[in-house]
Amino acid sequence: MPTLADFADRDLLTRRVTRETDAAGVDGVRARADRGLHWAVGALVTDPADRTLFVYEDDIWKLPGGGVEAGETRRKAVQREVREETGVNITVDELVAVTEVTVTDGGREATFFFGTYRGTPASTTLASDPGLDGEGIETVRWRESVPENCLDETLVRRLR
C-alpha cells in the first residue's frame, strides 16, 4: 500500500482524516484491503456555468465517487462511479488530492486512500433515478456553491 509521502513530489493536495464509523464500516474497508483494494475515488465535476455536481446520501452532500474495483484503474473507476451515481458521463482530468482515510469504530481501525480528480461533463443532464439499486442516494444536483452539510467541505471549497 502506498503512503502519502509517495505523492509528496506531485503538485496535489495531500491530507489525513479520521472518520468514526461502525464495525461494519471497518470490516468493509478491511475486506477490500484483503483483496488488494486500497483505493476509492471521487470527482469534482464543474459545468460551464461553474456549478459543481453533488450527490445527497445519508443526510449529507458529497462529490460523486466510490471504490476502485479489481482490475480497474482509478481513472476508469471515477468515470464509472460518476456515471452510476449521477447519470453524467465525464472526461477525467487531473488528480488534485489524495486523502489517507482512517475509519474507526472505537478500538478498531482500517485505512484506505481516496483520490479526488477534476472531471469535465459531456452534458449536464442528470439521472432521474440516481445511483444503483440498494444505494442510498436520494438526489443529485448541480450546485452553484458548496452546501453547508457537505462531506469534506473544506477540501471541496479549497479545490473549487
Secondary structure, DSSP 4 states (H G I P E B T S, - for coil): ---GGGGTTSSSEEEEEEEE--HHHHHHHHHHHHTT--EEEEEEEB-TTS-EEEEEETTEEE-SEEEPPTT--HHHHHHHHHHHHHS--EEEEEEEEEEEEEEESSS-EEEEEEEEEEEEES--PPPSS-S-TT--EEEEEEESS--SSBTTHHHHHHH-
